[in-house]
Amino acid sequence: MPFEEPGHVRPSSKSNSYYPSPTAWEDQQLYFLLPDRFSNANEDGTLDATGAQVKGSIKAFIAADNGNAIKSSFDARVWEENGVVFQGGTLKGIKSKLGYLKRLGITAVWVGPIFKQVPNDDHLYHGYAVQNFLDIDPHFGSREDLRDLVKSAHEQGIYVILDIILNHSGDVFAYKNGEKRWNGRRFEVEGFRDSTGAPNLPFRPLDLRNQPKNPESCAIWPSELQSPDSFTCEGAISDWDHWPEFIRGDFLSLKDINLGNDSPDDFAPTRALQTLCQAYEYWIAYADLDGYRIDTVKHMGDGPTRYLCTTIHEFASSIGKNNFFLVGEVTGSRAFETVELTGLDAALGVGNLQEKLWKLPKGYAAPAEYFDLFRNATFLKKGTNAWMRDKVVTMIDDHDQVWRGGNDKARFCSESEGDKLCLAAVGLNLTTLGIPCIYYATEQRFDGRGASDRYIREAMFGGNFGPFRTKDRHCLDESNPVFQEIAKITAIRQEYATLRRGRQYLREISANGKDFSLPYIIGGRMRSIVAWSRIFADQEIICAINTDTEKSTQAYVTIDAGLHFGGAVLRRIYPTPSDNKFLPDEVQVKELNGKAVLLTLPPCGFAMYL
């Protein structure tokens, strides 16, 4: 029987009732996970969506398990090698942990790429080397598994954002006489790869009347992408900031798809871009998705990105998803300009913003360096920092850590007492401007660090590349203190619109009640209270962290003089677990520096007052 292209039909937009979009994405709390590294549904002692305990073959991690996979140099090498191959996480595994996510306070889960990868390469666990844009990679499950996951997530009140790629495909063809480096010209192609990976097929649409063996694993799908015009064929990028090289070059071995002129003026989409947009429309309708995270937007160009955003937003709106979320990975200095030019809803804060968010709680970045990123009206061409509330997704950790560069990758908890300061960092992330996102396992204080991305992509369910240099031990522990405190903070954030939509101000502090200034670094590391306000209408919430890991710290904190009067009291709405012996339930407003309150925080503490 001839191979028939799977799913090459656009579902009717009138045939289903679709899950509506949220009113505002800044109201959401995101969680980013890699499907291969999150869950395989076999973790013993975890809780299902109803809170009932589940039996499984993988035992829970305990402290004595730390390092159980690296007891010898040989074992350590095996563990490291497992970090670059599939570990076994699945879509069914994600579904099995929706209760875990809901109890953490997550309202939207961002799932890494799941489309069918180039065959015969076990290193493509990350999902960014697509061979078939209309099918799910069998490592992760099936199309039905995706639809079932989304349906179950919606039943739990959780939106689903899927990671998608348009800039490139997997390594689906080979250049003649080996791989090439970009030099501005088109190179000759040896042929499409067959199901074994050999470039034995003509570089043109497959002839399905005389089809090759296992055609579904040959070349690229859908079939429209098999045209030679679908690819730029100009070799791999060497200079990642040189135009047009970073637009038209291959992303290492991943082959650049010809999306059209990068300028948005008088833009005409290529057939390849139209095909990809139709494929992603298909997945919205088929699985009832709520948003897309778009990979490598910088390398797509503004023209193709604008076309994608217009096309997807219009299609989603036509089926009742009027606020379908499109967030772009835009590295470099053009993130916010790109958002406005293209119609993206938001950019990922994975560069300078993530660096400051990482360093501030550890005392290695002055607070103004982080907070000024939200209020620099000259750079943003905005008159108010409120614009930032829904235009950037903020996160402490992610799977790439592009701001670190080179081969030094690390999770927040791996260095500089990050394990102690984790809660302060998460508190900062969840209560400052932007759409907050938690990278999977931050709530379990994973400490991955190493010479490549693999070390910050541990298998949360154990596998052969588990966290804390382990194997066969899962870390889905809802009794973890950080998990429990994040759940409290996210609940408070949901209760108060001020923490989601309010304006933001870094506050001056004083040790003596007379000399007020913004906190700054002394002696290489700042050990201080850092306080900020969120103000919405006539409500102000004061948030504060202590970057000192050893001592409690006291400071007068400036508050809005127009919203408070002397002698009034502010009520504590969140303390860290050890705060009770340090912090009173109420603090009195003083006539200092306009108005101020005296706060005392324990080491690594976080608190909120209203």
Disulfide bonds with the S-S distance in Angstrom:
none
